[in-house]
Amino acid sequence: MEQDIARACEEARRDRASVTLIAVSKTFDASAISPIIDAGQRVFGENRVQEAKAKWPELVAACPGVALHLIGPLQSNKAKDAVALFDAIHSVDRPSICEALAKEINLQNKRPELFIQLNTGEEPQKAGVAPADADAFIASCREKYGLVISGLMCIPPVDQAPAPHFALTAKIAARNGLTNLSMGMSADFAIAIAFGATHVRVGSAIFGHR
C-alpha cells in the first residue's frame, strides 16, 4: 500500500508527506489491528463511535502515537464520546452536529480536526451537505458555532466516475480557504491524490475484505 501511495504521489508530482493514509479498521478487532500498528501504521479510521470506544482505548494506551479518525456518520448524542476519543471527525454535516460538537469541544477543551462531509452526488440515502449549500454551511460552522474547520470529505457515488466529485470538492475547499481533503478509498485513492487529497481512507487493501 505504501508503495502504491508513493507512486500515486510521484505521478501527481506531490510530496509523499502531503498525503495521510487512514487505515480503515471498522469491523476488525484488536487482534487484526495490532499487526498493522506493529508494521508502522499510525492513523486509523472507524465508522461507529461505539465500536471504536469498545476496542481503541486499550490499543491507544499500548501505542500512544496512534491517531483515530471518525469517518462514519455522527449522531448528536455521541458527540461527547466522539470528541473524547477521536483526533479527527470527517462527518460534520448538519447544524445539530455543529452545536453538539461546539459544546463538547468547549467542555472538554479538546479540539479534534473537523471535516465537513459533502454529498457531491446529492444522493438521498447518503449523509453530507449538498454542494450548493456548502459555502453557507462552512460560514455557519465558523461564525455561528465557532468551529475550526480543517477540510472537506466526500464519498463519490459508486456508479459514477470519481474524478468530477473530487474536483468539485477541491474547488469548494479552495474558495473557502480549506487545505485538507479527505477523499479516495481503496479503489480510487490514486485519482483522489491527483486531485489534491490530503487524506485517503483505505480499508480492504490493507485489512482484506470484510
PyMOL CGO cylinders between C-alpha atoms (Angstrom):
from pymol import cmd
from pymol.cgo import CYLINDER

trace = [
    CYLINDER, 0.00, 0.00, 0.00, 2.79, 2.41, 0.90, 0.3, 1, 1, 1, 1, 1, 1,
    CYLINDER, 2.79, 2.41, 0.90, 4.44, 1.84, -2.49, 0.3, 1, 1, 1, 1, 1, 1,
    CYLINDER, 4.44, 1.84, -2.49, 1.13, 2.44, -4.28, 0.3, 1, 1, 1, 1, 1, 1,
    CYLINDER, 1.13, 2.44, -4.28, 0.58, 5.75, -2.49, 0.3, 1, 1, 1, 1, 1, 1,
    CYLINDER, 0.58, 5.75, -2.49, 4.18, 6.82, -3.11, 0.3, 1, 1, 1, 1, 1, 1,
    CYLINDER, 4.18, 6.82, -3.11, 3.73, 6.02, -6.82, 0.3, 1, 1, 1, 1, 1, 1,
    CYLINDER, 3.73, 6.02, -6.82, 0.47, 7.99, -6.98, 0.3, 1, 1, 1, 1, 1, 1,
    CYLINDER, 0.47, 7.99, -6.98, 2.16, 10.96, -5.31, 0.3, 1, 1, 1, 1, 1, 1,
    CYLINDER, 2.16, 10.96, -5.31, 5.06, 10.78, -7.74, 0.3, 1, 1, 1, 1, 1, 1,
    CYLINDER, 5.06, 10.78, -7.74, 2.71, 10.70, -10.73, 0.3, 1, 1, 1, 1, 1, 1,
    CYLINDER, 2.71, 10.70, -10.73, 0.81, 13.69, -9.32, 0.3, 1, 1, 1, 1, 1, 1,
    CYLINDER, 0.81, 13.69, -9.32, 4.12, 15.48, -8.64, 0.3, 1, 1, 1, 1, 1, 1,
    CYLINDER, 4.12, 15.48, -8.64, 3.32, 15.71, -4.95, 0.3, 1, 1, 1, 1, 1, 1,
    CYLINDER, 3.32, 15.71, -4.95, 5.37, 15.10, -1.84, 0.3, 1, 1, 1, 1, 1, 1,
    CYLINDER, 5.37, 15.10, -1.84, 4.50, 11.75, -0.25, 0.3, 1, 1, 1, 1, 1, 1,
    CYLINDER, 4.50, 11.75, -0.25, 4.41, 13.52, 3.13, 0.3, 1, 1, 1, 1, 1, 1,
    CYLINDER, 4.41, 13.52, 3.13, 1.44, 15.60, 1.93, 0.3, 1, 1, 1, 1, 1, 1,
    CYLINDER, 1.44, 15.60, 1.93, -0.88, 12.56, 1.98, 0.3, 1, 1, 1, 1, 1, 1,
    CYLINDER, -0.88, 12.56, 1.98, -2.02, 10.83, 5.19, 0.3, 1, 1, 1, 1, 1, 1,
    CYLINDER, -2.02, 10.83, 5.19, -3.03, 7.20, 4.89, 0.3, 1, 1, 1, 1, 1, 1,
    CYLINDER, -3.03, 7.20, 4.89, -6.02, 6.38, 7.10, 0.3, 1, 1, 1, 1, 1, 1,
    CYLINDER, -6.02, 6.38, 7.10, -6.23, 2.62, 7.61, 0.3, 1, 1, 1, 1, 1, 1,
    CYLINDER, -6.23, 2.62, 7.61, -9.95, 1.87, 7.90, 0.3, 1, 1, 1, 1, 1, 1,
    CYLINDER, -9.95, 1.87, 7.90, -10.23, -0.64, 10.73, 0.3, 1, 1, 1, 1, 1, 1,
    CYLINDER, -10.23, -0.64, 10.73, -14.03, -0.74, 11.08, 0.3, 1, 1, 1, 1, 1, 1,
    CYLINDER, -14.03, -0.74, 11.08, -15.36, -4.23, 11.92, 0.3, 1, 1, 1, 1, 1, 1,
    CYLINDER, -15.36, -4.23, 11.92, -11.85, -5.53, 12.66, 0.3, 1, 1, 1, 1, 1, 1,
    CYLINDER, -11.85, -5.53, 12.66, -10.92, -6.39, 16.23, 0.3, 1, 1, 1, 1, 1, 1,
    CYLINDER, -10.92, -6.39, 16.23, -7.74, -5.59, 18.12, 0.3, 1, 1, 1, 1, 1, 1,
    CYLINDER, -7.74, -5.59, 18.12, -6.04, -8.82, 17.07, 0.3, 1, 1, 1, 1, 1, 1,
    CYLINDER, -6.04, -8.82, 17.07, -6.26, -7.74, 13.42, 0.3, 1, 1, 1, 1, 1, 1,
    CYLINDER, -6.26, -7.74, 13.42, -5.29, -4.13, 14.11, 0.3, 1, 1, 1, 1, 1, 1,
    CYLINDER, -5.29, -4.13, 14.11, -2.22, -4.73, 16.29, 0.3, 1, 1, 1, 1, 1, 1,
    CYLINDER, -2.22, -4.73, 16.29, -0.08, -6.18, 13.47, 0.3, 1, 1, 1, 1, 1, 1,
    CYLINDER, -0.08, -6.18, 13.47, -0.85, -3.13, 11.33, 0.3, 1, 1, 1, 1, 1, 1,
    CYLINDER, -0.85, -3.13, 11.33, 0.28, -0.87, 14.18, 0.3, 1, 1, 1, 1, 1, 1,
    CYLINDER, 0.28, -0.87, 14.18, 3.41, -3.01, 14.59, 0.3, 1, 1, 1, 1, 1, 1,
    CYLINDER, 3.41, -3.01, 14.59, 4.12, -2.54, 10.87, 0.3, 1, 1, 1, 1, 1, 1,
    CYLINDER, 4.12, -2.54, 10.87, 4.27, 1.24, 11.44, 0.3, 1, 1, 1, 1, 1, 1,
    CYLINDER, 4.27, 1.24, 11.44, 0.77, 2.49, 10.58, 0.3, 1, 1, 1, 1, 1, 1,
    CYLINDER, 0.77, 2.49, 10.58, -0.36, 5.20, 12.99, 0.3, 1, 1, 1, 1, 1, 1,
    CYLINDER, -0.36, 5.20, 12.99, -3.61, 6.69, 11.63, 0.3, 1, 1, 1, 1, 1, 1,
    CYLINDER, -3.61, 6.69, 11.63, -6.80, 4.63, 11.70, 0.3, 1, 1, 1, 1, 1, 1,
    CYLINDER, -6.80, 4.63, 11.70, -10.40, 5.23, 10.71, 0.3, 1, 1, 1, 1, 1, 1,
    CYLINDER, -10.40, 5.23, 10.71, -13.58, 3.97, 12.33, 0.3, 1, 1, 1, 1, 1, 1,
    CYLINDER, -13.58, 3.97, 12.33, -17.21, 4.29, 11.23, 0.3, 1, 1, 1, 1, 1, 1,
    CYLINDER, -17.21, 4.29, 11.23, -19.02, 3.97, 14.56, 0.3, 1, 1, 1, 1, 1, 1,
    CYLINDER, -19.02, 3.97, 14.56, -18.34, 5.68, 17.85, 0.3, 1, 1, 1, 1, 1, 1,
    CYLINDER, -18.34, 5.68, 17.85, -19.50, 2.74, 19.98, 0.3, 1, 1, 1, 1, 1, 1,
    CYLINDER, -19.50, 2.74, 19.98, -17.35, 0.22, 18.13, 0.3, 1, 1, 1, 1, 1, 1,
    CYLINDER, -17.35, 0.22, 18.13, -14.29, 2.45, 18.46, 0.3, 1, 1, 1, 1, 1, 1,
    CYLINDER, -14.29, 2.45, 18.46, -14.98, 3.07, 22.13, 0.3, 1, 1, 1, 1, 1, 1,
    CYLINDER, -14.98, 3.07, 22.13, -15.02, -0.68, 22.77, 0.3, 1, 1, 1, 1, 1, 1,
    CYLINDER, -15.02, -0.68, 22.77, -11.68, -1.53, 21.19, 0.3, 1, 1, 1, 1, 1, 1,
    CYLINDER, -11.68, -1.53, 21.19, -9.45, 1.54, 20.83, 0.3, 1, 1, 1, 1, 1, 1,
    CYLINDER, -9.45, 1.54, 20.83, -8.67, 2.87, 24.34, 0.3, 1, 1, 1, 1, 1, 1,
    CYLINDER, -8.67, 2.87, 24.34, -6.57, -0.20, 25.09, 0.3, 1, 1, 1, 1, 1, 1,
    CYLINDER, -6.57, -0.20, 25.09, -4.81, -0.05, 21.72, 0.3, 1, 1, 1, 1, 1, 1,
    CYLINDER, -4.81, -0.05, 21.72, -4.05, 3.67, 22.12, 0.3, 1, 1, 1, 1, 1, 1,
    CYLINDER, -4.05, 3.67, 22.12, -2.73, 3.09, 25.63, 0.3, 1, 1, 1, 1, 1, 1,
    CYLINDER, -2.73, 3.09, 25.63, -0.34, 0.49, 24.25, 0.3, 1, 1, 1, 1, 1, 1,
    CYLINDER, -0.34, 0.49, 24.25, 0.78, 2.78, 21.41, 0.3, 1, 1, 1, 1, 1, 1,
    CYLINDER, 0.78, 2.78, 21.41, 0.33, 6.48, 22.36, 0.3, 1, 1, 1, 1, 1, 1,
    CYLINDER, 0.33, 6.48, 22.36, 1.32, 7.74, 18.89, 0.3, 1, 1, 1, 1, 1, 1,
    CYLINDER, 1.32, 7.74, 18.89, -1.81, 6.34, 17.25, 0.3, 1, 1, 1, 1, 1, 1,
    CYLINDER, -1.81, 6.34, 17.25, -4.38, 8.81, 15.85, 0.3, 1, 1, 1, 1, 1, 1,
    CYLINDER, -4.38, 8.81, 15.85, -8.03, 7.88, 15.43, 0.3, 1, 1, 1, 1, 1, 1,
    CYLINDER, -8.03, 7.88, 15.43, -10.37, 9.39, 12.83, 0.3, 1, 1, 1, 1, 1, 1,
    CYLINDER, -10.37, 9.39, 12.83, -14.15, 9.08, 12.76, 0.3, 1, 1, 1, 1, 1, 1,
    CYLINDER, -14.15, 9.08, 12.76, -15.06, 8.64, 9.10, 0.3, 1, 1, 1, 1, 1, 1,
    CYLINDER, -15.06, 8.64, 9.10, -18.65, 7.44, 9.53, 0.3, 1, 1, 1, 1, 1, 1,
    CYLINDER, -18.65, 7.44, 9.53, -21.82, 9.31, 10.46, 0.3, 1, 1, 1, 1, 1, 1,
    CYLINDER, -21.82, 9.31, 10.46, -22.04, 11.01, 13.84, 0.3, 1, 1, 1, 1, 1, 1,
    CYLINDER, -22.04, 11.01, 13.84, -25.19, 11.34, 15.92, 0.3, 1, 1, 1, 1, 1, 1,
    CYLINDER, -25.19, 11.34, 15.92, -25.57, 14.33, 18.24, 0.3, 1, 1, 1, 1, 1, 1,
    CYLINDER, -25.57, 14.33, 18.24, -25.90, 12.10, 21.32, 0.3, 1, 1, 1, 1, 1, 1,
    CYLINDER, -25.90, 12.10, 21.32, -22.49, 10.57, 20.53, 0.3, 1, 1, 1, 1, 1, 1,
    CYLINDER, -22.49, 10.57, 20.53, -20.67, 13.90, 20.30, 0.3, 1, 1, 1, 1, 1, 1,
    CYLINDER, -20.67, 13.90, 20.30, -19.31, 13.67, 23.85, 0.3, 1, 1, 1, 1, 1, 1,
    CYLINDER, -19.31, 13.67, 23.85, -17.67, 10.29, 23.22, 0.3, 1, 1, 1, 1, 1, 1,
    CYLINDER, -17.67, 10.29, 23.22, -16.52, 11.34, 19.74, 0.3, 1, 1, 1, 1, 1, 1,
    CYLINDER, -16.52, 11.34, 19.74, -14.69, 14.42, 20.99, 0.3, 1, 1, 1, 1, 1, 1,
    CYLINDER, -14.69, 14.42, 20.99, -13.11, 12.43, 23.82, 0.3, 1, 1, 1, 1, 1, 1,
    CYLINDER, -13.11, 12.43, 23.82, -11.95, 9.56, 21.62, 0.3, 1, 1, 1, 1, 1, 1,
    CYLINDER, -11.95, 9.56, 21.62, -11.16, 10.86, 18.13, 0.3, 1, 1, 1, 1, 1, 1,
    CYLINDER, -11.16, 10.86, 18.13, -8.36, 13.06, 16.85, 0.3, 1, 1, 1, 1, 1, 1,
    CYLINDER, -8.36, 13.06, 16.85, -10.38, 13.95, 13.75, 0.3, 1, 1, 1, 1, 1, 1,
    CYLINDER, -10.38, 13.95, 13.75, -14.05, 13.82, 12.74, 0.3, 1, 1, 1, 1, 1, 1,
    CYLINDER, -14.05, 13.82, 12.74, -14.79, 13.68, 9.00, 0.3, 1, 1, 1, 1, 1, 1,
    CYLINDER, -14.79, 13.68, 9.00, -18.60, 13.74, 9.09, 0.3, 1, 1, 1, 1, 1, 1,
    CYLINDER, -18.60, 13.74, 9.09, -19.75, 17.20, 10.16, 0.3, 1, 1, 1, 1, 1, 1,
    CYLINDER, -19.75, 17.20, 10.16, -22.87, 17.75, 8.05, 0.3, 1, 1, 1, 1, 1, 1,
    CYLINDER, -22.87, 17.75, 8.05, -25.74, 19.47, 9.91, 0.3, 1, 1, 1, 1, 1, 1,
    CYLINDER, -25.74, 19.47, 9.91, -26.43, 22.18, 12.49, 0.3, 1, 1, 1, 1, 1, 1,
    CYLINDER, -26.43, 22.18, 12.49, -27.31, 19.76, 15.31, 0.3, 1, 1, 1, 1, 1, 1,
    CYLINDER, -27.31, 19.76, 15.31, -23.87, 18.13, 14.99, 0.3, 1, 1, 1, 1, 1, 1,
    CYLINDER, -23.87, 18.13, 14.99, -22.18, 21.54, 14.95, 0.3, 1, 1, 1, 1, 1, 1,
    CYLINDER, -22.18, 21.54, 14.95, -24.00, 22.56, 18.12, 0.3, 1, 1, 1, 1, 1, 1,
    CYLINDER, -24.00, 22.56, 18.12, -23.19, 19.31, 19.91, 0.3, 1, 1, 1, 1, 1, 1,
    CYLINDER, -23.19, 19.31, 19.91, -19.53, 19.40, 18.87, 0.3, 1, 1, 1, 1, 1, 1,
    CYLINDER, -19.53, 19.40, 18.87, -19.10, 23.05, 19.85, 0.3, 1, 1, 1, 1, 1, 1,
    CYLINDER, -19.10, 23.05, 19.85, -20.50, 22.29, 23.30, 0.3, 1, 1, 1, 1, 1, 1,
    CYLINDER, -20.50, 22.29, 23.30, -18.24, 19.27, 23.87, 0.3, 1, 1, 1, 1, 1, 1,
    CYLINDER, -18.24, 19.27, 23.87, -15.13, 20.92, 22.47, 0.3, 1, 1, 1, 1, 1, 1,
    CYLINDER, -15.13, 20.92, 22.47, -15.56, 23.73, 24.98, 0.3, 1, 1, 1, 1, 1, 1,
    CYLINDER, -15.56, 23.73, 24.98, -16.40, 21.42, 27.89, 0.3, 1, 1, 1, 1, 1, 1,
    CYLINDER, -16.40, 21.42, 27.89, -13.55, 19.00, 27.24, 0.3, 1, 1, 1, 1, 1, 1,
    CYLINDER, -13.55, 19.00, 27.24, -11.06, 21.58, 25.98, 0.3, 1, 1, 1, 1, 1, 1,
    CYLINDER, -11.06, 21.58, 25.98, -10.17, 19.09, 23.27, 0.3, 1, 1, 1, 1, 1, 1,
    CYLINDER, -10.17, 19.09, 23.27, -10.19, 20.09, 19.63, 0.3, 1, 1, 1, 1, 1, 1,
    CYLINDER, -10.19, 20.09, 19.63, -10.35, 17.28, 17.10, 0.3, 1, 1, 1, 1, 1, 1,
    CYLINDER, -10.35, 17.28, 17.10, -9.68, 18.18, 13.50, 0.3, 1, 1, 1, 1, 1, 1,
    CYLINDER, -9.68, 18.18, 13.50, -13.05, 18.73, 11.79, 0.3, 1, 1, 1, 1, 1, 1,
    CYLINDER, -13.05, 18.73, 11.79, -14.02, 17.91, 8.20, 0.3, 1, 1, 1, 1, 1, 1,
    CYLINDER, -14.02, 17.91, 8.20, -17.35, 18.78, 6.60, 0.3, 1, 1, 1, 1, 1, 1,
    CYLINDER, -17.35, 18.78, 6.60, -18.84, 15.90, 4.65, 0.3, 1, 1, 1, 1, 1, 1,
    CYLINDER, -18.84, 15.90, 4.65, -20.16, 16.82, 1.21, 0.3, 1, 1, 1, 1, 1, 1,
    CYLINDER, -20.16, 16.82, 1.21, -22.78, 14.82, -0.65, 0.3, 1, 1, 1, 1, 1, 1,
    CYLINDER, -22.78, 14.82, -0.65, -21.38, 15.64, -4.09, 0.3, 1, 1, 1, 1, 1, 1,
    CYLINDER, -21.38, 15.64, -4.09, -23.71, 13.20, -5.83, 0.3, 1, 1, 1, 1, 1, 1,
    CYLINDER, -23.71, 13.20, -5.83, -26.72, 14.58, -3.92, 0.3, 1, 1, 1, 1, 1, 1,
    CYLINDER, -26.72, 14.58, -3.92, -27.74, 11.01, -3.12, 0.3, 1, 1, 1, 1, 1, 1,
    CYLINDER, -27.74, 11.01, -3.12, -30.83, 10.95, -0.87, 0.3, 1, 1, 1, 1, 1, 1,
    CYLINDER, -30.83, 10.95, -0.87, -29.65, 7.91, 1.09, 0.3, 1, 1, 1, 1, 1, 1,
    CYLINDER, -29.65, 7.91, 1.09, -26.25, 9.43, 1.86, 0.3, 1, 1, 1, 1, 1, 1,
    CYLINDER, -26.25, 9.43, 1.86, -25.27, 11.95, 4.52, 0.3, 1, 1, 1, 1, 1, 1,
    CYLINDER, -25.27, 11.95, 4.52, -23.50, 15.17, 3.69, 0.3, 1, 1, 1, 1, 1, 1,
    CYLINDER, -23.50, 15.17, 3.69, -24.02, 18.78, 2.67, 0.3, 1, 1, 1, 1, 1, 1,
    CYLINDER, -24.02, 18.78, 2.67, -25.16, 19.48, -0.89, 0.3, 1, 1, 1, 1, 1, 1,
    CYLINDER, -25.16, 19.48, -0.89, -22.52, 21.35, -2.91, 0.3, 1, 1, 1, 1, 1, 1,
    CYLINDER, -22.52, 21.35, -2.91, -24.85, 24.32, -3.42, 0.3, 1, 1, 1, 1, 1, 1,
    CYLINDER, -24.85, 24.32, -3.42, -25.19, 24.69, 0.36, 0.3, 1, 1, 1, 1, 1, 1,
    CYLINDER, -25.19, 24.69, 0.36, -21.52, 24.15, 1.20, 0.3, 1, 1, 1, 1, 1, 1,
    CYLINDER, -21.52, 24.15, 1.20, -20.32, 27.77, 1.33, 0.3, 1, 1, 1, 1, 1, 1,
    CYLINDER, -20.32, 27.77, 1.33, -23.13, 28.85, 3.64, 0.3, 1, 1, 1, 1, 1, 1,
    CYLINDER, -23.13, 28.85, 3.64, -22.67, 25.81, 5.87, 0.3, 1, 1, 1, 1, 1, 1,
    CYLINDER, -22.67, 25.81, 5.87, -18.91, 26.38, 6.19, 0.3, 1, 1, 1, 1, 1, 1,
    CYLINDER, -18.91, 26.38, 6.19, -19.56, 30.01, 7.12, 0.3, 1, 1, 1, 1, 1, 1,
    CYLINDER, -19.56, 30.01, 7.12, -22.16, 28.94, 9.70, 0.3, 1, 1, 1, 1, 1, 1,
    CYLINDER, -22.16, 28.94, 9.70, -19.75, 26.46, 11.27, 0.3, 1, 1, 1, 1, 1, 1,
    CYLINDER, -19.75, 26.46, 11.27, -17.20, 29.19, 11.70, 0.3, 1, 1, 1, 1, 1, 1,
    CYLINDER, -17.20, 29.19, 11.70, -19.35, 32.18, 12.58, 0.3, 1, 1, 1, 1, 1, 1,
    CYLINDER, -19.35, 32.18, 12.58, -22.34, 30.72, 14.44, 0.3, 1, 1, 1, 1, 1, 1,
    CYLINDER, -22.34, 30.72, 14.44, -20.71, 27.76, 16.19, 0.3, 1, 1, 1, 1, 1, 1,
    CYLINDER, -20.71, 27.76, 16.19, -17.08, 28.88, 16.42, 0.3, 1, 1, 1, 1, 1, 1,
    CYLINDER, -17.08, 28.88, 16.42, -15.78, 25.66, 14.91, 0.3, 1, 1, 1, 1, 1, 1,
    CYLINDER, -15.78, 25.66, 14.91, -12.38, 25.44, 13.27, 0.3, 1, 1, 1, 1, 1, 1,
    CYLINDER, -12.38, 25.44, 13.27, -12.94, 23.55, 10.03, 0.3, 1, 1, 1, 1, 1, 1,
    CYLINDER, -12.94, 23.55, 10.03, -9.90, 21.74, 8.69, 0.3, 1, 1, 1, 1, 1, 1,
    CYLINDER, -9.90, 21.74, 8.69, -11.22, 20.47, 5.38, 0.3, 1, 1, 1, 1, 1, 1,
    CYLINDER, -11.22, 20.47, 5.38, -13.84, 18.63, 3.36, 0.3, 1, 1, 1, 1, 1, 1,
    CYLINDER, -13.84, 18.63, 3.36, -14.68, 14.96, 2.92, 0.3, 1, 1, 1, 1, 1, 1,
    CYLINDER, -14.68, 14.96, 2.92, -16.57, 13.26, 0.10, 0.3, 1, 1, 1, 1, 1, 1,
    CYLINDER, -16.57, 13.26, 0.10, -17.64, 9.79, -0.99, 0.3, 1, 1, 1, 1, 1, 1,
    CYLINDER, -17.64, 9.79, -0.99, -18.49, 9.74, -4.72, 0.3, 1, 1, 1, 1, 1, 1,
    CYLINDER, -18.49, 9.74, -4.72, -21.46, 7.65, -5.93, 0.3, 1, 1, 1, 1, 1, 1,
    CYLINDER, -21.46, 7.65, -5.93, -20.35, 4.09, -6.63, 0.3, 1, 1, 1, 1, 1, 1,
    CYLINDER, -20.35, 4.09, -6.63, -21.80, 4.14, -10.15, 0.3, 1, 1, 1, 1, 1, 1,
    CYLINDER, -21.80, 4.14, -10.15, -20.10, 7.34, -11.27, 0.3, 1, 1, 1, 1, 1, 1,
    CYLINDER, -20.10, 7.34, -11.27, -16.55, 8.32, -12.17, 0.3, 1, 1, 1, 1, 1, 1,
    CYLINDER, -16.55, 8.32, -12.17, -14.95, 9.75, -9.02, 0.3, 1, 1, 1, 1, 1, 1,
    CYLINDER, -14.95, 9.75, -9.02, -12.82, 12.43, -10.69, 0.3, 1, 1, 1, 1, 1, 1,
    CYLINDER, -12.82, 12.43, -10.69, -15.56, 15.08, -11.12, 0.3, 1, 1, 1, 1, 1, 1,
    CYLINDER, -15.56, 15.08, -11.12, -16.59, 14.64, -7.48, 0.3, 1, 1, 1, 1, 1, 1,
    CYLINDER, -16.59, 14.64, -7.48, -13.00, 15.03, -6.28, 0.3, 1, 1, 1, 1, 1, 1,
    CYLINDER, -13.00, 15.03, -6.28, -12.55, 18.09, -8.49, 0.3, 1, 1, 1, 1, 1, 1,
    CYLINDER, -12.55, 18.09, -8.49, -15.75, 19.68, -7.13, 0.3, 1, 1, 1, 1, 1, 1,
    CYLINDER, -15.75, 19.68, -7.13, -14.71, 19.02, -3.53, 0.3, 1, 1, 1, 1, 1, 1,
    CYLINDER, -14.71, 19.02, -3.53, -11.28, 20.54, -4.14, 0.3, 1, 1, 1, 1, 1, 1,
    CYLINDER, -11.28, 20.54, -4.14, -12.86, 23.61, -5.78, 0.3, 1, 1, 1, 1, 1, 1,
    CYLINDER, -12.86, 23.61, -5.78, -15.23, 24.23, -2.85, 0.3, 1, 1, 1, 1, 1, 1,
    CYLINDER, -15.23, 24.23, -2.85, -12.38, 23.78, -0.38, 0.3, 1, 1, 1, 1, 1, 1,
    CYLINDER, -12.38, 23.78, -0.38, -10.12, 26.21, -2.22, 0.3, 1, 1, 1, 1, 1, 1,
    CYLINDER, -10.12, 26.21, -2.22, -12.64, 29.02, -2.34, 0.3, 1, 1, 1, 1, 1, 1,
    CYLINDER, -12.64, 29.02, -2.34, -13.31, 28.63, 1.39, 0.3, 1, 1, 1, 1, 1, 1,
    CYLINDER, -13.31, 28.63, 1.39, -9.64, 28.58, 2.38, 0.3, 1, 1, 1, 1, 1, 1,
    CYLINDER, -9.64, 28.58, 2.38, -9.63, 24.92, 3.42, 0.3, 1, 1, 1, 1, 1, 1,
    CYLINDER, -9.63, 24.92, 3.42, -6.43, 22.98, 2.83, 0.3, 1, 1, 1, 1, 1, 1,
    CYLINDER, -6.43, 22.98, 2.83, -7.38, 19.41, 3.76, 0.3, 1, 1, 1, 1, 1, 1,
    CYLINDER, -7.38, 19.41, 3.76, -9.28, 17.00, 1.52, 0.3, 1, 1, 1, 1, 1, 1,
    CYLINDER, -9.28, 17.00, 1.52, -10.44, 13.61, 2.80, 0.3, 1, 1, 1, 1, 1, 1,
    CYLINDER, -10.44, 13.61, 2.80, -11.23, 11.71, -0.37, 0.3, 1, 1, 1, 1, 1, 1,
    CYLINDER, -11.23, 11.71, -0.37, -10.31, 8.45, -2.03, 0.3, 1, 1, 1, 1, 1, 1,
    CYLINDER, -10.31, 8.45, -2.03, -10.64, 4.86, -0.89, 0.3, 1, 1, 1, 1, 1, 1,
    CYLINDER, -10.64, 4.86, -0.89, -9.10, 1.52, -1.87, 0.3, 1, 1, 1, 1, 1, 1,
    CYLINDER, -9.10, 1.52, -1.87, -10.39, 1.64, -5.47, 0.3, 1, 1, 1, 1, 1, 1,
    CYLINDER, -10.39, 1.64, -5.47, -9.77, 5.30, -6.29, 0.3, 1, 1, 1, 1, 1, 1,
    CYLINDER, -9.77, 5.30, -6.29, -7.15, 6.75, -3.94, 0.3, 1, 1, 1, 1, 1, 1,
    CYLINDER, -7.15, 6.75, -3.94, -4.68, 7.37, -6.79, 0.3, 1, 1, 1, 1, 1, 1,
    CYLINDER, -4.68, 7.37, -6.79, -7.25, 9.52, -8.62, 0.3, 1, 1, 1, 1, 1, 1,
    CYLINDER, -7.25, 9.52, -8.62, -8.01, 11.35, -5.38, 0.3, 1, 1, 1, 1, 1, 1,
    CYLINDER, -8.01, 11.35, -5.38, -4.32, 12.09, -4.85, 0.3, 1, 1, 1, 1, 1, 1,
    CYLINDER, -4.32, 12.09, -4.85, -4.14, 13.53, -8.37, 0.3, 1, 1, 1, 1, 1, 1,
    CYLINDER, -4.14, 13.53, -8.37, -6.96, 15.91, -7.39, 0.3, 1, 1, 1, 1, 1, 1,
    CYLINDER, -6.96, 15.91, -7.39, -5.28, 17.02, -4.18, 0.3, 1, 1, 1, 1, 1, 1,
    CYLINDER, -5.28, 17.02, -4.18, -6.41, 14.56, -1.48, 0.3, 1, 1, 1, 1, 1, 1,
    CYLINDER, -6.41, 14.56, -1.48, -4.53, 15.05, 1.78, 0.3, 1, 1, 1, 1, 1, 1,
    CYLINDER, -4.53, 15.05, 1.78, -6.20, 12.07, 3.49, 0.3, 1, 1, 1, 1, 1, 1,
    CYLINDER, -6.20, 12.07, 3.49, -7.08, 8.77, 1.81, 0.3, 1, 1, 1, 1, 1, 1,
    CYLINDER, -7.08, 8.77, 1.81, -9.26, 6.20, 3.57, 0.3, 1, 1, 1, 1, 1, 1,
    CYLINDER, -9.26, 6.20, 3.57, -8.13, 2.69, 2.74, 0.3, 1, 1, 1, 1, 1, 1,
    CYLINDER, -8.13, 2.69, 2.74, -9.59, -0.45, 4.28, 0.3, 1, 1, 1, 1, 1, 1,
    CYLINDER, -9.59, -0.45, 4.28, -9.77, -3.58, 2.14, 0.3, 1, 1, 1, 1, 1, 1,
    CYLINDER, -9.77, -3.58, 2.14, -6.37, -3.00, 0.50, 0.3, 1, 1, 1, 1, 1, 1,
    CYLINDER, -6.37, -3.00, 0.50, -4.81, -3.13, 3.98, 0.3, 1, 1, 1, 1, 1, 1,
    CYLINDER, -4.81, -3.13, 3.98, -7.02, -5.45, 6.06, 0.3, 1, 1, 1, 1, 1, 1,
    CYLINDER, -7.02, -5.45, 6.06, -8.57, -7.56, 3.29, 0.3, 1, 1, 1, 1, 1, 1,
    CYLINDER, -8.57, -7.56, 3.29, -12.27, -7.86, 2.58, 0.3, 1, 1, 1, 1, 1, 1,
    CYLINDER, -12.27, -7.86, 2.58, -14.67, -7.92, 5.48, 0.3, 1, 1, 1, 1, 1, 1,
]
cmd.load_cgo(trace, "trace")
